[in-house]
Amino acid sequence: MAGTLAGTDSWFANPTSKVSSHFGVGKNGEIHQYVDLKNPAWANGGVNKPAWPLLILGVNPNYYTVSIEHEGNSGDVMPEAQYQATLALHRWLVGTLGIPVTRDNIIGHYRIDSVNKSNCPGTGFPWDRLFKDLQEGSDVLKVAVLLYTKDDFWAGVDVASKNGNCAVFVRGGDLSVPAEAMTAKQLIVVGGGKTKHPNEILLSGKDKYDTAAAVAKYLGGN
Ligand SMILES: [Zn+2]
């Protein structure tokens, strides 16, 4: 907010300000909602030297982002009450809107405008703690299964159900590894080569029969 919650309340309520966000989180843990999730807020419209792979060029980012402002100034250490409130808000948004917990889906304003918003959020924002807590609270990305061909789909589903129906990524002909899959705590690759994931299991052989055997062995290892 580069200011107080009360100041933000009144500035957003003033139509001449032409600014708004969906939420504001106070240092005391209060959460204020200013804009319905059905509507875009007036927060992220300016794009200037962005560093965000999910940016849709030519479309105002306000149309596909949810914005949260935090009371305080850059460099403030976030009080515990404010941290717990924003963690709860993030969890609720992730669950309600189905947002993957990745560093490309939950971002700072500076990723959209690195010139004028380089301090948004400020240097005290606890990114690492937030992601750690969000990932622990979500079972989607504890394990991800990556398939390089649709032929392996049912094998992938079996591997996923063994892991509590985790996320399955199917790459039809595209050999890159999706960012979401890389953020999973464990990545299981069916029918493909090694990735750079630090904790991966390769269920692959030299042909589809070898791969099927590797999958069967993995599934049998209950
Ligand atoms: Zn901002």
Residues whose N, C-alpha, C, O or C-beta is under 5 A from the ligand:
A	BS01	ZN	H109 K117 C120
